[in-house]
Structures are given as C-alpha cells and as structure tokens.
Amino acid sequence: MSLTLTLASRNLFHDTLRFVATMVGIVFSVVLVMVQMGLFFGFGHMVTTMIDHAATDLWVVPKNVKCFEDPSLIDLKLRNKIATLDGVATVVPLVIGFSDWRLESGEMTPVFVVGSDLRDGAMQPWNLVEGNVQALSQGFSVAVDRSYFDRLGVTGIGSQAEIRGKKVKVVALTDGIRSFTTTPYIFVDAKNARGFTGTPGDRASDLLVRLKPDADRGTVVQAIRGQIGDAEVLTTDEFRKRSRSFWLFGTGAGAALFAGALLGVIVGTVIVAQTLYSSTKDHLNEFATLRAMGSSNGYIYHVIIYQALINAVVGFAIASGIGALVVQMTAKSALPIVITNWLVAALAALTVVMCVTSALGAIFRVVRIDPAAVFMR
Amino acid sequence: MSDVIIEARGLTKRLGSGAGEVHALRGIDLSLHRGELTLLMGPSGSGKTTLLLILGCMLTPTTGTVTLCGTATSGADKEGLAKLRRDHVGFVFQSYHLFPTLTAAQNVQLALDIRHERGRRARKRAREALDRVGLAHKAGTRPNELSGGEQQRVAIARAIVANPSIVLADEPTSSLDGDNGKTVMRLLADAAHERGQAVLVVTHDPRIVPFADRIIHIEDGRIVEQPSGEAEPPRLPKAAPFEPLSAVGSQ
C-alpha cells in the first residue's frame, strides 16, 4: 500500500466516530438515490408489463393514445382492412377497461379487465400456476393473480365473484402479475371483456398485429397507416416508450423520483464535505509539516482524495448490501425496486464523484496552509 | 563542489505593517558550510526563527538574497520553494511533528515518499536511518509509544534519510532532558561530521554549545559578536564531541 493511501486511511480510521458519521451520510445518500432510481426503473418496467408480455409485432391504437391503460376505442372494422394486407398474419382485438368486482361479501373493488381472443394467444395471462387458459373461454371465467387474493376475496380456483352483475368464476391463477396502479388485472375472454367494460361490439381498445415471418415491418407499417385513418400504428418498442414516457414524465412521478435522488446526492455531498473538511482541519498540523518538509500541494491533495475515495468505496459497499436487501424485500411488491448493472455502475461512479467533489472544500483549506506554522507550534 | 551550502547576503525582513511593523532582520550576511554544525543563538524576538524560515525557504526576505546549493531562492513561488526544501533541506522541529497514526518507520519513509522514492528501497533506507539513530528496534512503534527523546531521534532520522545538503533544527533539545538532549546533539553532529551535511541549530540551550563548530549570536535582527572587519562570525575550533551536557551546564 502506498504511504499516501496509508496516511489517508489512518487519518480516516483514527477518529472512529467521525468515520461512522461519514459512512452514515454516504450510505444514507447512496441508498436514497439507489431506491429512488430503482423505483424509477421498477416503475418504468411495471407500466409496460402488459406491452412486454403481448405476443405481437405491431399495435394499432386510437390516435394520441397515451398508454396501455388508455380507455380510448377504435373501430373494429379496421381489423378486416388490416388482415387483408400483405405480410399480416393475424389481427387480434384487445378489449381493456376498468370495471367493478363484487366480492362474495358484497364489498366492491375496482379491477382492470384485460380481454382478448384467448385461442390466438396474443394477450394471455403468463406465469400460470394453477388452472388453464383454455378454461377462460367457457362461460364467465376469469384468471387472477394470487397476490390479490385478499383484495378480491378469492381463495383459489373455483372462487366466485361478480363483475357488472355477472357471476364469474376463477379458473386460472397467475403469480407476480401485479399492477402499479394497485388495481388488480383480471384476464378474461374478449367477448366477456366487452360485457364487463361496456365496450360496444363494433369497437376495440387496440388491435394486435402479428406479421408473417418474411414480412418487411416498415412496408407493413406504411400499408397499415394507409388503411387506418385517425388510428395509429406503433411497434411494441414505440408503444412501450410512449407508455413509459406518459407515466414517468406526463404524470410527474418520474420528476418526483429524480428530485428524491437529487436530494440524496446533495445531502450526501454536504455530509461528506463537512466531515472531510473537519478531518482535514484536525490534521492541518500534519499537512503543514508535510509542506514544511517540501511536499508538493499535489501530494497533499492525493492524501485528501484518497480519503474521499476510501469513504466512497466503503460507503458504496455498505449501501450496495442494503440495496440488495431492499431489492429482495420489494421483489414481490406492487412496485418492485429494480437495480440494473448499469444503475450499480452509475451509482458507484456517482459515489466517487460525490466524495471527490466533497474533498474540494478540504483542498481549498489545505492550499492556504503556511508551512512556517509548524515552527510556531 | 563548493563547501558553501547556503549563502545569505543583506537579508532584511519586515513583518506586519504600519504602526505594528517589526524589523525582524536588519541586514544579515551568513554562509553555512558542508560538514559544519552551527548554532544560531539569541534571545527571544531576536530574529532567530525568522532567519531559520528564510534559510529554510519558507519565508522570503524583504531584501537580500539567499542561495541554496547554487540556486537563488528569490523569485521562486510556493511550489518552487517547496521543491528547494524537498531537494536540499531536512528539518527537525522543536515539537517533533511526527505523524501520530504512522509507525516510526513510516514517519521516516514519508520524507522519501514526498520525493517520489517508494517501494522496497525506500523501506530499506528508512530502516537504515532509524538504525543510525539507534531506533531500528522501534520501527513498528507509533510516536505515542515513544519517549520524547526517541521521538526526536525519529524526527532526525526523517530529516536525514533523504541525505539533504542542509539540516535545519529548531530548538531540538528544548523539550528533552540532559541525556536525551545529548543524544540528539550527537546525532546532529554526526550528520555534519560524518555525513558532511551543513547543520544549523537554532537554540537557547547553552548545554549544547560544545557540539558546535560555530556559533552565531543574533540580537535585534543583527548578527553580533563578530570581530570588526569580518563579514561573518568566526568558526570555532572543533569542539570536543559528545562532551557531557552536565559539564557544559556548569561552565
């Protein structure tokens, strides 16, 4: 280990209380940023979960639709027009919308109905743990996620409830299909979905377009645009970005999360700056001695920067451990915190930048050291 | 190479301004020579420390010149002066100024580290320097576990480890008892006589006079007690080395 690094680490660890205070500041800051950004990514992931799980190449949606949950409708006649175009394999109407679920106890709770032609498989429930999708085509059958059992008053397959006055029966159970809106998703057949959401028979929420294997996507998109009038055609990626953009930035949720993250950075920087400055002040005599011995300012900066880096490394390691725990604890929640490798790398870089920036105050103080002061003490 | 390590000509220094202005130095001419231990003595406020700071490239004179190992210090900025110190000067401070969190060996090694001398060679040189001051066995000890005398010996090891041309010591024995003071002075005398370094010791302590090759008295910012017509204080005949401090005190 280099002597500057040794000196830096000894300066830090010499005062245990101050070191702990510094660590608390850094860990608080990094965990706060990590959670806020993890929520941001988790939210961004959750708001597109339906789009991500749809087995489709293109989405035909009402004009200016903002997100998957948008209640606007399009003319179902477009289905036949699109189906006849070259390169189009299937066109599946999707019927979605909010509805009311009446528990056996009589209590009401809102649900979000997702209905499609289940034989086609374009928008089926996934992570099925009990029952089967085919059963949804029989009568008034529904698939629910078992994380909503309490909310829906469901105990398992065979449980019954009422949607818009129609008795429904649970025939399939999924695991982990959570809604960020906290309103449970209910998967049903398209025909039933019309009744549950009040969607007219000549309308649909979206059309899911699958292409033939040899079809050129751009050409088909252009062809569809020529047929759909006011409606829009989007690729899955475009629809995902639009949904994410609406929920994260259109609603202000993303800005709030970023503001929280920024607060974390500011708090962390201030705490680290304060403790580093106070540590430097306590060691001014040593730095003055170094200067008197002929060390360059750069040498002293190295010691201070090393102190900042040690703070960053230890603080980040602790914060990462806490972050991993938080991720684990929220994995099954309605809004899981998602921490990607990129986020970890960015947070590591941010921690280093934060700590090194914090060292500037200490460095400005050291620049003013008069080496002759050593002779006065 | 010339025997003159440092040469000061016409040094004056004014400190403060207006009514509070003090003439700390009023025209000092002085040369320090290789292999010579010089004492700089004088009452408090006489300008000893100011002169030491100027000779040690920590303060610039108001007028006059200082030439250190052939390099004029005038015009050098703070970093330039630091480089001159790094290249040519070793310091021994009254309060030792060791780094409390480092071991004795690391304290010594620090003087090499700031000169970019690192690794095994630096560790070896630090050990050798500690060996020279008789503290090789305390290499791994922290300063707070050392006596005052031992701490000052570590400080001397730190001052000489990079083999500077000149060692400047500020009251190195003032906090030490007789035996430790004697040991410290013996080490500084060794630096001058065996290693050929110029050693300047600022002191009030009359017990260390026998170790001096030359004594400069300073009062009111001027060198005194030099025969008329001589530009500099005379050199003393070489003192009997290692004379017991108790004997000196009784003279």
Contacts between the chains, C-beta under 8 A, distances in Angstrom:
chain1	res1	chain2	res2	distance
A	2	B	113	7.7
A	2	B	118	6.8
A	3	B	102	8.0
A	3	B	106	6.4
A	3	B	109	6.0
A	3	B	110	6.1
A	3	B	113	4.3
A	3	B	118	7.3
A	4	B	113	7.0
A	6	B	102	7.0
A	6	B	106	6.6
A	7	B	99	6.8
A	7	B	101	7.2
A	7	B	102	6.6
A	7	B	110	7.6
A	10	B	99	8.0
A	10	B	101	3.4
A	10	B	102	6.5
A	11	B	101	6.5
A	14	B	100	7.7
A	14	B	101	5.1
A	285	B	97	7.0
A	286	B	97	7.7
A	286	B	99	5.5
A	289	B	93	7.5
A	289	B	97	4.4
A	289	B	99	7.5
A	290	B	110	7.5
A	290	B	114	6.6
A	291	B	82	6.6
A	292	B	56	7.8
A	292	B	58	6.5
A	292	B	85	7.2
A	292	B	91	5.8
A	292	B	93	7.8
A	292	B	97	7.9
A	293	B	85	6.9
A	293	B	86	7.4
A	293	B	91	6.3
A	293	B	110	7.5
A	293	B	111	6.0
A	293	B	114	6.1
A	293	B	158	7.8
A	294	B	82	5.2
A	294	B	83	7.0
A	294	B	84	7.6
A	294	B	85	3.5
A	294	B	86	3.0
A	294	B	87	7.4
A	294	B	89	6.7
A	294	B	114	6.2
A	294	B	115	7.7
A	295	B	82	6.8
A	295	B	86	7.1
A	295	B	114	3.9
A	296	B	79	6.2
A	296	B	82	5.9
A	296	B	83	7.5
A	296	B	86	7.7
A	296	B	114	7.5
A	297	B	78	7.9
A	297	B	79	6.7
A	297	B	82	7.8
A	299	B	113	7.9
A	299	B	114	5.5
A	371	B	58	5.1
A	371	B	82	7.7
A	372	B	53	5.1
A	372	B	58	4.5
A	372	B	59	5.9
A	374	B	91	7.9
A	374	B	93	5.9
A	374	B	97	5.7
A	375	B	49	5.7
A	375	B	52	7.2
A	375	B	53	6.5
A	375	B	58	7.9
A	375	B	93	6.9
A	375	B	94	7.6
A	375	B	170	5.6
A	377	B	95	5.8
A	377	B	97	7.7
